[in-house]
Amino acid sequence: MNPQRVVRVWRYDAPAGPMNAWEPHEIPVKLDESGVYLLEATDAHRQAQVILFASPMVLVARGEHGKLDVRALDATTGEPRPTPL
């Protein structure tokens, strides 16, 4: 990763105990503006990356019987977004 393009760095110390590679940990990621971010997690030996989309809008999709239903919702309230004209 290009150090000049790093937006923010967080440090997370996993709780002590038996090592379980599949144990989830929720780490809050506070971003000040919408955008597409590359989130990278590293330790001394491994690294993992995921693309994170931050937006005030959420798209919820459901496929059934060969059709796709997509709805746009406000990410904070869950209310439907207005339909564009």
C-alpha positions as CSV (number, residue, x, y, z in Angstrom):
1,M,0.0,0.0,0.0
2,N,1.2,3.5,-0.9
3,P,1.9,5.2,2.5
4,Q,1.2,8.6,0.9
5,R,-2.4,7.6,0.2
6,V,-3.2,6.3,3.7
7,V,-6.3,8.0,5.1
8,R,-6.3,6.7,8.7
9,V,-4.6,4.0,10.8
10,W,-6.2,2.1,13.7
11,R,-4.6,-0.2,16.1
12,Y,-6.5,-3.1,17.5
13,D,-5.1,-5.5,20.1
14,A,-7.0,-8.8,20.0
15,P,-8.0,-10.1,23.4
16,A,-5.8,-12.7,25.0
17,G,-6.9,-16.3,24.8
18,P,-6.7,-19.3,22.4
19,M,-6.0,-18.3,18.8
20,N,-9.0,-18.9,16.6
21,A,-8.5,-17.7,13.0
22,W,-12.3,-17.6,12.4
23,E,-13.3,-15.7,15.5
24,P,-14.9,-12.4,14.5
25,H,-14.0,-9.1,16.1
26,E,-15.9,-5.9,15.5
27,I,-13.6,-3.0,14.9
28,P,-15.3,0.4,14.5
29,V,-14.1,2.3,11.4
30,K,-15.1,5.9,11.5
31,L,-14.8,7.7,8.2
32,D,-15.6,11.4,7.7
33,E,-16.7,11.2,4.1
34,S,-18.3,8.9,1.6
35,G,-16.0,7.1,-0.8
36,V,-14.4,3.8,-1.7
37,Y,-11.6,2.7,0.7
38,L,-9.1,-0.2,0.8
39,L,-9.2,-1.6,4.3
40,E,-6.1,-3.6,5.2
41,A,-5.5,-5.7,8.3
42,T,-2.0,-6.9,9.1
43,D,0.0,-8.7,11.8
44,A,3.6,-9.6,11.8
45,H,3.1,-12.4,9.3
46,R,-0.1,-12.0,7.3
47,Q,-2.2,-9.4,5.7
48,A,-5.8,-9.2,4.4
49,Q,-7.5,-6.6,2.3
50,V,-11.2,-5.7,1.7
51,I,-12.8,-2.9,-0.3
52,L,-15.1,-0.8,1.9
53,F,-17.9,1.4,0.3
54,A,-18.9,4.3,2.6
55,S,-22.1,6.0,1.6
56,P,-25.2,7.6,3.1
57,M,-27.3,5.2,1.0
58,V,-27.6,1.4,1.2
59,L,-28.7,-0.8,-1.7
60,V,-30.6,-3.9,-0.7
61,A,-31.1,-6.5,-3.4
62,R,-33.2,-9.7,-3.5
63,G,-33.5,-12.2,-6.4
64,E,-36.5,-14.4,-6.8
65,H,-38.1,-16.2,-9.8
66,G,-35.7,-14.7,-12.3
67,K,-36.2,-11.2,-11.2
68,L,-34.1,-8.8,-9.1
69,D,-35.6,-6.3,-6.7
70,V,-33.3,-3.5,-5.6
71,R,-34.2,-0.9,-3.1
72,A,-32.3,2.3,-2.1
73,L,-32.5,3.1,1.6
74,D,-31.0,5.8,3.9
75,A,-28.1,4.1,5.7
76,T,-28.9,5.8,9.0
77,T,-32.7,5.7,9.2
78,G,-33.5,2.8,6.9
79,E,-36.2,4.9,5.2
80,P,-36.6,4.5,1.4
81,R,-34.7,7.1,-0.7
82,P,-36.7,9.2,-3.0
83,T,-37.1,7.9,-6.6
84,P,-35.3,10.1,-9.1
85,L,-37.4,11.7,-11.8
